[in-house]
Structures are given as structure tokens and as C-alpha cells.
């Protein structure tokens, strides 16, 4: 059984998303460097996955995906999406998620609509998402949130009121 696996493209091969390991359904961690639009559903066979890293997937757009589309990973605890410069939106995330990092996804216009429903989310980091205009409503439901980092997101002009109230320091 393999606990962690890293997949990337080799310059001599023109491969898509391929899994070639007998015990893939027991993986705990996966890092992909080539994905394209429509391949979110490909993860549904990785039911034990707890950590997913998606890095430099220039063909991953999320365009035309339904806002009702779910990332089919029921045990996912950490999701990192970095340098996916064509990514427009992220599908709904599983309730098990404890950490979300989205870096340098310049075309991202929307975060998952169910983000505020993720009661286990402890860390949310957004950086370099220049097309992101707003955080989703309902983020006051992030009752476990311990860390929030937002940087280099110049288009962000709407911050949910409930989240602002929740982040206010309590008076002793």
C-alpha cells in the first residue's frame, strides 16, 4: 500500500491523468501536476485521500462546471491548488476539509459556494488570485477557523459581514 504519491508529466510522454498503482484506492496523499478541465470527477476512485496538491495545471479551467459539482473526496482534509493560472472556479468541497490553500490562480473568479458550510475548516489561505472579486456569503459558518490569510488579491472588494464579525477580537 502506498501512503503518498506524486504524479507529474515527463517531457517524453504526452499523458493525461493516469493512475497506475494497484492499491490506488488506499492512497492518503496525491500531488498532481497535470490535470485538465473535467478531471475533478477522476478523483472519485481515491476514496481514502486526505491530502491533495494540484500544482501548475495550466489546462485545468473549471469552466462550465456546475456550481453544484462536488469534489468527490469524502475524507479530504487538505487541498492545495497552486499556479493553475487558467482555473476559473473550484467545485464544492467535502465537509471533512480542514485546510484550503489557493495560490497564484490568477483567473479564479469564484470560490466554492459551500465554503461557508465547512465547519471543520481551520485554515484558509488565498494569494495571487487577481480575478477573485468576493468571498462567498455564509462564511460565518466557519466555526473552526483559526487562520485566514489573504494577499495579492486586488479584485477582492467584498468581504462577508458574518466573517468580519467572527474575526473580531473578543472583549475580555
ChimeraX commands (.cxc) that place a marker at each C-alpha (Angstrom):
marker #1 position 0.00,0.00,0.00 radius 0.5
marker #1 position 1.24,3.47,-0.84 radius 0.5
marker #1 position 0.58,6.34,1.55 radius 0.5
marker #1 position 1.71,9.17,-0.72 radius 0.5
marker #1 position 2.17,9.54,-4.45 radius 0.5
marker #1 position 3.39,12.34,-6.67 radius 0.5
marker #1 position 2.45,12.41,-10.33 radius 0.5
marker #1 position 3.91,14.72,-12.92 radius 0.5
marker #1 position 4.43,14.71,-16.62 radius 0.5
marker #1 position 7.60,13.53,-18.25 radius 0.5
marker #1 position 8.82,15.57,-21.27 radius 0.5
marker #1 position 8.91,12.45,-23.47 radius 0.5
marker #1 position 5.29,11.48,-22.78 radius 0.5
marker #1 position 2.00,13.14,-23.60 radius 0.5
marker #1 position -0.05,11.73,-20.74 radius 0.5
marker #1 position -3.27,12.84,-19.19 radius 0.5
marker #1 position -4.44,11.93,-15.73 radius 0.5
marker #1 position -3.31,8.34,-15.26 radius 0.5
marker #1 position -3.22,6.18,-12.16 radius 0.5
marker #1 position -1.05,3.09,-12.41 radius 0.5
marker #1 position -0.85,1.55,-8.97 radius 0.5
marker #1 position -2.73,-1.50,-7.74 radius 0.5
marker #1 position -3.72,-0.07,-4.35 radius 0.5
marker #1 position -4.68,3.41,-5.55 radius 0.5
marker #1 position -7.94,3.30,-3.60 radius 0.5
marker #1 position -5.94,3.38,-0.32 radius 0.5
marker #1 position -3.85,6.46,-1.09 radius 0.5
marker #1 position -3.76,9.11,1.62 radius 0.5
marker #1 position -1.92,11.80,-0.34 radius 0.5
marker #1 position -1.70,12.70,-4.03 radius 0.5
marker #1 position 0.07,15.53,-5.83 radius 0.5
marker #1 position -0.84,16.20,-9.45 radius 0.5
marker #1 position 0.97,18.48,-11.86 radius 0.5
marker #1 position -1.10,17.79,-14.97 radius 0.5
marker #1 position -4.87,17.96,-14.97 radius 0.5
marker #1 position -7.32,19.39,-17.42 radius 0.5
marker #1 position -10.92,20.53,-17.28 radius 0.5
marker #1 position -13.38,17.81,-16.39 radius 0.5
marker #1 position -10.94,15.70,-14.43 radius 0.5
marker #1 position -12.26,16.59,-10.94 radius 0.5
marker #1 position -14.50,13.55,-11.22 radius 0.5
marker #1 position -11.46,11.35,-11.85 radius 0.5
marker #1 position -10.66,11.60,-8.15 radius 0.5
marker #1 position -13.77,9.68,-7.08 radius 0.5
marker #1 position -11.77,6.42,-7.04 radius 0.5
marker #1 position -9.43,7.84,-4.38 radius 0.5
marker #1 position -11.90,7.47,-1.51 radius 0.5
marker #1 position -9.25,7.43,1.25 radius 0.5
marker #1 position -7.42,10.53,0.01 radius 0.5
marker #1 position -6.74,13.01,2.83 radius 0.5
marker #1 position -4.35,15.42,1.12 radius 0.5
marker #1 position -4.44,16.67,-2.47 radius 0.5
marker #1 position -1.97,19.01,-4.12 radius 0.5
marker #1 position -2.62,20.39,-7.59 radius 0.5
marker #1 position 0.28,22.39,-8.97 radius 0.5
marker #1 position 0.89,24.17,-12.29 radius 0.5
marker #1 position -2.02,22.58,-14.17 radius 0.5
marker #1 position -2.34,25.12,-16.96 radius 0.5
marker #1 position -5.19,23.25,-18.69 radius 0.5
marker #1 position -7.35,22.97,-15.58 radius 0.5
marker #1 position -10.09,25.57,-16.02 radius 0.5
marker #1 position -13.21,24.51,-14.17 radius 0.5
marker #1 position -15.06,26.49,-16.84 radius 0.5
marker #1 position -18.60,25.42,-17.48 radius 0.5
marker #1 position -18.69,23.23,-14.41 radius 0.5
marker #1 position -21.85,23.38,-12.40 radius 0.5
marker #1 position -21.76,25.21,-9.10 radius 0.5
marker #1 position -23.36,22.02,-7.79 radius 0.5
marker #1 position -20.38,19.86,-8.80 radius 0.5
marker #1 position -18.66,18.27,-5.78 radius 0.5
marker #1 position -15.04,17.26,-5.40 radius 0.5
marker #1 position -15.71,13.54,-4.74 radius 0.5
marker #1 position -13.23,13.01,-1.90 radius 0.5
marker #1 position -15.16,12.29,1.33 radius 0.5
marker #1 position -12.06,12.09,3.60 radius 0.5
marker #1 position -10.11,15.02,2.15 radius 0.5
marker #1 position -8.56,17.14,4.92 radius 0.5
marker #1 position -6.14,19.36,2.97 radius 0.5
marker #1 position -6.35,20.83,-0.52 radius 0.5
marker #1 position -3.58,22.92,-2.10 radius 0.5
marker #1 position -4.07,24.44,-5.54 radius 0.5
marker #1 position -1.09,26.42,-6.83 radius 0.5
marker #1 position -0.19,28.08,-10.13 radius 0.5
marker #1 position -3.26,26.86,-12.02 radius 0.5
marker #1 position -3.47,30.09,-13.93 radius 0.5
marker #1 position -6.49,29.12,-16.09 radius 0.5
marker #1 position -8.64,27.85,-13.21 radius 0.5
marker #1 position -11.92,29.78,-13.07 radius 0.5
marker #1 position -13.74,28.02,-10.22 radius 0.5
marker #1 position -13.36,25.22,-7.71 radius 0.5
marker #1 position -16.10,22.63,-7.22 radius 0.5
marker #1 position -17.88,22.26,-3.88 radius 0.5
marker #1 position -15.62,20.83,-1.22 radius 0.5
marker #1 position -16.19,17.92,1.18 radius 0.5
marker #1 position -17.25,18.66,4.77 radius 0.5
marker #1 position -14.08,16.92,6.03 radius 0.5
marker #1 position -11.79,19.71,4.72 radius 0.5
marker #1 position -9.60,21.34,7.38 radius 0.5
marker #1 position -7.21,23.36,5.20 radius 0.5
marker #1 position -7.51,25.12,1.85 radius 0.5
marker #1 position -4.63,26.91,0.14 radius 0.5
marker #1 position -5.12,28.60,-3.24 radius 0.5
marker #1 position -2.04,30.40,-4.59 radius 0.5
marker #1 position -1.45,32.21,-7.86 radius 0.5
marker #1 position -4.59,31.11,-9.64 radius 0.5
marker #1 position -4.94,34.44,-11.41 radius 0.5
marker #1 position -8.11,33.59,-13.37 radius 0.5
marker #1 position -10.06,32.27,-10.38 radius 0.5
marker #1 position -13.34,34.19,-10.19 radius 0.5
marker #1 position -15.21,32.14,-7.58 radius 0.5
marker #1 position -14.52,30.04,-4.54 radius 0.5
marker #1 position -16.76,27.04,-3.84 radius 0.5
marker #1 position -20.30,28.09,-2.97 radius 0.5
marker #1 position -20.33,25.75,0.03 radius 0.5
marker #1 position -17.18,27.23,1.60 radius 0.5
marker #1 position -19.17,28.70,4.48 radius 0.5
marker #1 position -20.61,25.27,5.29 radius 0.5
marker #1 position -17.21,23.74,6.05 radius 0.5
marker #1 position -17.39,23.69,9.84 radius 0.5
marker #1 position -14.06,21.78,10.10 radius 0.5
marker #1 position -12.08,24.31,8.03 radius 0.5
marker #1 position -9.28,25.62,10.25 radius 0.5
marker #1 position -7.01,27.32,7.70 radius 0.5
marker #1 position -7.85,29.31,4.58 radius 0.5
marker #1 position -5.06,30.91,2.55 radius 0.5
marker #1 position -5.62,32.87,-0.66 radius 0.5
marker #1 position -2.80,34.57,-2.53 radius 0.5
marker #1 position -2.36,35.93,-6.03 radius 0.5
marker #1 position -5.96,35.40,-7.15 radius 0.5
marker #1 position -6.27,38.68,-9.00 radius 0.5
marker #1 position -9.69,38.00,-10.62 radius 0.5
marker #1 position -11.37,36.96,-7.36 radius 0.5
marker #1 position -13.93,39.67,-6.56 radius 0.5
marker #1 position -15.72,38.31,-3.48 radius 0.5
marker #1 position -15.71,35.64,-0.85 radius 0.5
marker #1 position -18.90,33.55,-0.73 radius 0.5
marker #1 position -21.68,34.51,1.65 radius 0.5
marker #1 position -22.31,32.39,4.71 radius 0.5
marker #1 position -18.69,32.24,5.82 radius 0.5
marker #1 position -19.75,32.91,9.40 radius 0.5
marker #1 position -20.33,29.14,9.43 radius 0.5
marker #1 position -16.55,28.61,9.58 radius 0.5
marker #1 position -16.71,27.93,13.31 radius 0.5
marker #1 position -13.29,26.19,13.47 radius 0.5
marker #1 position -11.37,28.84,11.50 radius 0.5
marker #1 position -8.04,29.58,13.20 radius 0.5
marker #1 position -6.05,31.09,10.35 radius 0.5
marker #1 position -7.06,33.30,7.45 radius 0.5
marker #1 position -4.54,34.74,5.04 radius 0.5
marker #1 position -5.41,36.84,2.01 radius 0.5
marker #1 position -2.73,38.55,-0.05 radius 0.5
marker #1 position -2.26,39.91,-3.56 radius 0.5
marker #1 position -5.96,39.60,-4.41 radius 0.5
marker #1 position -6.55,43.18,-5.62 radius 0.5
marker #1 position -10.00,42.47,-7.06 radius 0.5
marker #1 position -11.38,41.30,-3.74 radius 0.5
marker #1 position -13.86,44.03,-2.86 radius 0.5
marker #1 position -16.50,42.13,-0.89 radius 0.5
marker #1 position -15.90,40.55,2.49 radius 0.5
marker #1 position -18.81,38.70,4.10 radius 0.5
marker #1 position -20.17,40.58,7.11 radius 0.5
marker #1 position -20.61,37.40,9.14 radius 0.5
marker #1 position -16.94,36.55,8.72 radius 0.5
marker #1 position -15.88,40.06,9.71 radius 0.5
marker #1 position -17.91,39.77,12.91 radius 0.5
marker #1 position -16.49,36.33,13.63 radius 0.5
marker #1 position -12.91,37.57,13.22 radius 0.5
marker #1 position -13.36,40.49,15.61 radius 0.5
marker #1 position -11.29,40.05,18.76 radius 0.5
marker #1 position -13.47,39.28,21.74 radius 0.5
marker #1 position -13.68,41.81,24.54 radius 0.5
marker #1 position -12.36,40.48,27.87 radius 0.5
marker link #1:1,2 radius 0.2
marker link #1:2,3 radius 0.2
marker link #1:3,4 radius 0.2
marker link #1:4,5 radius 0.2
marker link #1:5,6 radius 0.2
marker link #1:6,7 radius 0.2
marker link #1:7,8 radius 0.2
marker link #1:8,9 radius 0.2
marker link #1:9,10 radius 0.2
marker link #1:10,11 radius 0.2
marker link #1:11,12 radius 0.2
marker link #1:12,13 radius 0.2
marker link #1:13,14 radius 0.2
marker link #1:14,15 radius 0.2
marker link #1:15,16 radius 0.2
marker link #1:16,17 radius 0.2
marker link #1:17,18 radius 0.2
marker link #1:18,19 radius 0.2
marker link #1:19,20 radius 0.2
marker link #1:20,21 radius 0.2
marker link #1:21,22 radius 0.2
marker link #1:22,23 radius 0.2
marker link #1:23,24 radius 0.2
marker link #1:24,25 radius 0.2
marker link #1:25,26 radius 0.2
marker link #1:26,27 radius 0.2
marker link #1:27,28 radius 0.2
marker link #1:28,29 radius 0.2
marker link #1:29,30 radius 0.2
marker link #1:30,31 radius 0.2
marker link #1:31,32 radius 0.2
marker link #1:32,33 radius 0.2
marker link #1:33,34 radius 0.2
marker link #1:34,35 radius 0.2
marker link #1:35,36 radius 0.2
marker link #1:36,37 radius 0.2
marker link #1:37,38 radius 0.2
marker link #1:38,39 radius 0.2
marker link #1:39,40 radius 0.2
marker link #1:40,41 radius 0.2
marker link #1:41,42 radius 0.2
marker link #1:42,43 radius 0.2
marker link #1:43,44 radius 0.2
marker link #1:44,45 radius 0.2
marker link #1:45,46 radius 0.2
marker link #1:46,47 radius 0.2
marker link #1:47,48 radius 0.2
marker link #1:48,49 radius 0.2
marker link #1:49,50 radius 0.2
marker link #1:50,51 radius 0.2
marker link #1:51,52 radius 0.2
marker link #1:52,53 radius 0.2
marker link #1:53,54 radius 0.2
marker link #1:54,55 radius 0.2
marker link #1:55,56 radius 0.2
marker link #1:56,57 radius 0.2
marker link #1:57,58 radius 0.2
marker link #1:58,59 radius 0.2
marker link #1:59,60 radius 0.2
marker link #1:60,61 radius 0.2
marker link #1:61,62 radius 0.2
marker link #1:62,63 radius 0.2
marker link #1:63,64 radius 0.2
marker link #1:64,65 radius 0.2
marker link #1:65,66 radius 0.2
marker link #1:66,67 radius 0.2
marker link #1:67,68 radius 0.2
marker link #1:68,69 radius 0.2
marker link #1:69,70 radius 0.2
marker link #1:70,71 radius 0.2
marker link #1:71,72 radius 0.2
marker link #1:72,73 radius 0.2
marker link #1:73,74 radius 0.2
marker link #1:74,75 radius 0.2
marker link #1:75,76 radius 0.2
marker link #1:76,77 radius 0.2
marker link #1:77,78 radius 0.2
marker link #1:78,79 radius 0.2
marker link #1:79,80 radius 0.2
marker link #1:80,81 radius 0.2
marker link #1:81,82 radius 0.2
marker link #1:82,83 radius 0.2
marker link #1:83,84 radius 0.2
marker link #1:84,85 radius 0.2
marker link #1:85,86 radius 0.2
marker link #1:86,87 radius 0.2
marker link #1:87,88 radius 0.2
marker link #1:88,89 radius 0.2
marker link #1:89,90 radius 0.2
marker link #1:90,91 radius 0.2
marker link #1:91,92 radius 0.2
marker link #1:92,93 radius 0.2
marker link #1:93,94 radius 0.2
marker link #1:94,95 radius 0.2
marker link #1:95,96 radius 0.2
marker link #1:96,97 radius 0.2
marker link #1:97,98 radius 0.2
marker link #1:98,99 radius 0.2
marker link #1:99,100 radius 0.2
marker link #1:100,101 radius 0.2
marker link #1:101,102 radius 0.2
marker link #1:102,103 radius 0.2
marker link #1:103,104 radius 0.2
marker link #1:104,105 radius 0.2
marker link #1:105,106 radius 0.2
marker link #1:106,107 radius 0.2
marker link #1:107,108 radius 0.2
marker link #1:108,109 radius 0.2
marker link #1:109,110 radius 0.2
marker link #1:110,111 radius 0.2
marker link #1:111,112 radius 0.2
marker link #1:112,113 radius 0.2
marker link #1:113,114 radius 0.2
marker link #1:114,115 radius 0.2
marker link #1:115,116 radius 0.2
marker link #1:116,117 radius 0.2
marker link #1:117,118 radius 0.2
marker link #1:118,119 radius 0.2
marker link #1:119,120 radius 0.2
marker link #1:120,121 radius 0.2
marker link #1:121,122 radius 0.2
marker link #1:122,123 radius 0.2
marker link #1:123,124 radius 0.2
marker link #1:124,125 radius 0.2
marker link #1:125,126 radius 0.2
marker link #1:126,127 radius 0.2
marker link #1:127,128 radius 0.2
marker link #1:128,129 radius 0.2
marker link #1:129,130 radius 0.2
marker link #1:130,131 radius 0.2
marker link #1:131,132 radius 0.2
marker link #1:132,133 radius 0.2
marker link #1:133,134 radius 0.2
marker link #1:134,135 radius 0.2
marker link #1:135,136 radius 0.2
marker link #1:136,137 radius 0.2
marker link #1:137,138 radius 0.2
marker link #1:138,139 radius 0.2
marker link #1:139,140 radius 0.2
marker link #1:140,141 radius 0.2
marker link #1:141,142 radius 0.2
marker link #1:142,143 radius 0.2
marker link #1:143,144 radius 0.2
marker link #1:144,145 radius 0.2
marker link #1:145,146 radius 0.2
marker link #1:146,147 radius 0.2
marker link #1:147,148 radius 0.2
marker link #1:148,149 radius 0.2
marker link #1:149,150 radius 0.2
marker link #1:150,151 radius 0.2
marker link #1:151,152 radius 0.2
marker link #1:152,153 radius 0.2
marker link #1:153,154 radius 0.2
marker link #1:154,155 radius 0.2
marker link #1:155,156 radius 0.2
marker link #1:156,157 radius 0.2
marker link #1:157,158 radius 0.2
marker link #1:158,159 radius 0.2
marker link #1:159,160 radius 0.2
marker link #1:160,161 radius 0.2
marker link #1:161,162 radius 0.2
marker link #1:162,163 radius 0.2
marker link #1:163,164 radius 0.2
marker link #1:164,165 radius 0.2
marker link #1:165,166 radius 0.2
marker link #1:166,167 radius 0.2
marker link #1:167,168 radius 0.2
marker link #1:168,169 radius 0.2
marker link #1:169,170 radius 0.2
marker link #1:170,171 radius 0.2
marker link #1:171,172 radius 0.2
view
